[in-house]
Amino acid sequence: MTELKIEGTSATPHIFLDKQSGRFELKGKSFPEESRSFFAPLFTWFEEYAKAPNEETLFEFKMEYFNSSSSLIILEILNVLDAIQKMGKKVTVSWSYLDIDEDMFEAGEEYAELVTVPFEYHALDETEF
C-alpha cells in the first residue's frame, strides 16, 4: 500500500498516511473551499487501509484551525478509526494543540466523547507547533 502525502497550504492541512512506517498525520489549518473533494483521497486511502490495518494505529492531529465542514471530516476520520478499533486493533489519537488555544483542546475533548478510541492530549508551545 503506497503512502498518501498532501502538502499543506494556508487553507488546507498537511496529510501524511503511511501504513508501512505507521505514521498517520493531519496537521495545520483546514478550511478548503470543497472539503469533500479535498479529503476524498484520504477516505479512499483509509477504505483500503481498513481492510487490513496495522495491529497498532496512532493518528496524530496537530490542528491550528478548522472550519465546520472540516470538523465533520475529522469526525468521519475518527469514526473510521473507531471501526478499526472494533476489529480488535489498537488505535490511539494524539491530539496536539497550542498551549494557549483552549478551544482546540476542548474540540479534542468533544471528539473523544463521540468515539471509543482513546485520546492523548499534548499542549505545545509555538516553537513545537
C-alpha positions in Angstrom: 0.0 0.0 0.0 1.5 3.3 -1.1 1.7 6.3 1.2 -0.6 9.3 0.8 1.1 12.7 1.1 -0.6 16.0 0.5 1.4 19.1 1.3 -0.4 21.7 3.4 -1.2 25.2 2.3 -2.5 28.3 4.1 -6.1 26.8 3.7 -5.5 23.1 3.7 -3.8 20.7 6.1 -0.7 18.6 5.6 -1.8 14.9 5.3 0.6 12.0 5.6 -0.7 8.4 5.8 1.8 5.6 5.6 0.9 2.1 6.6 4.5 0.8 6.4 6.0 3.4 8.8 2.9 3.6 10.9 2.7 7.4 10.5 -0.8 8.9 10.2 -0.9 12.7 10.4 -3.3 15.6 9.8 -1.6 19.0 10.6 -2.1 22.7 10.1 -5.2 24.7 9.0 -8.2 23.3 7.3 -10.8 25.4 5.5 -10.7 24.2 1.9 -13.4 25.5 -0.4 -14.6 22.0 -1.2 -13.9 19.8 1.9 -15.4 16.7 0.4 -13.3 16.8 -2.8 -10.1 17.8 -0.9 -10.4 15.0 1.6 -11.6 12.4 -0.9 -8.1 10.8 -1.4 -7.8 10.4 2.4 -11.0 8.5 2.6 -10.1 6.3 -0.5 -6.8 5.5 1.2 -8.4 4.8 4.5 -11.0 2.5 3.0 -8.1 0.3 1.7 -6.2 0.6 4.9 -9.3 -0.5 7.0 -9.3 -3.8 5.0 -6.0 -4.9 6.6 -4.9 -2.3 9.2 -1.8 -2.4 11.3 -2.0 -4.0 14.7 -1.5 -0.5 16.2 -2.6 2.8 14.6 -1.6 6.1 16.1 -3.3 9.0 14.3 -1.8 12.4 15.0 -3.9 15.6 14.8 -2.0 18.8 15.1 -4.5 21.4 14.0 -4.2 25.1 14.2 -7.7 25.8 12.9 -10.5 24.1 11.2 -13.9 25.2 9.9 -17.2 23.5 10.4 -17.0 21.4 7.2 -13.6 20.2 8.2 -14.9 19.4 11.7 -17.3 16.9 10.1 -14.5 15.4 8.1 -12.4 15.0 11.3 -15.4 13.2 12.9 -15.6 10.9 9.9 -11.9 10.1 10.2 -12.5 9.3 13.9 -15.4 7.0 13.0 -13.1 5.0 10.6 -10.5 4.7 13.4 -13.3 3.6 15.8 -14.3 0.9 13.3 -10.7 -0.3 13.1 -10.5 -0.5 16.9 -13.7 -2.5 16.9 -11.9 -5.0 14.7 -9.6 -5.7 17.7 -6.8 -3.4 16.6 -5.1 -0.9 19.0 -5.9 2.6 17.9 -4.9 5.9 19.6 -5.5 9.5 18.7 -2.8 12.0 19.6 -4.4 15.5 19.8 -1.9 18.3 19.9 -2.8 21.9 20.3 -1.2 25.2 21.1 -1.0 25.6 24.8 -2.8 28.9 24.6 -5.7 27.5 22.5 -8.3 26.4 24.9 -10.9 26.0 22.1 -8.7 23.5 20.3 -8.2 21.4 23.4 -12.0 21.4 24.1 -12.6 20.3 20.5 -10.4 17.3 21.1 -12.4 16.5 24.3 -15.7 16.8 22.4 -14.5 14.4 19.7 -13.3 12.0 22.4 -16.8 11.8 23.8 -18.1 10.7 20.4 -15.9 7.7 19.8 -14.4 4.9 21.8 -10.8 5.5 20.6 -8.6 6.8 23.4 -7.1 10.3 23.1 -3.8 11.6 24.3 -3.6 15.4 24.6 -0.4 17.4 24.1 -0.2 21.1 24.8 2.6 22.5 22.7 4.2 26.0 22.6 4.7 27.9 19.4 8.2 26.5 18.9 6.9 23.0 18.9 4.0 23.7 16.5 
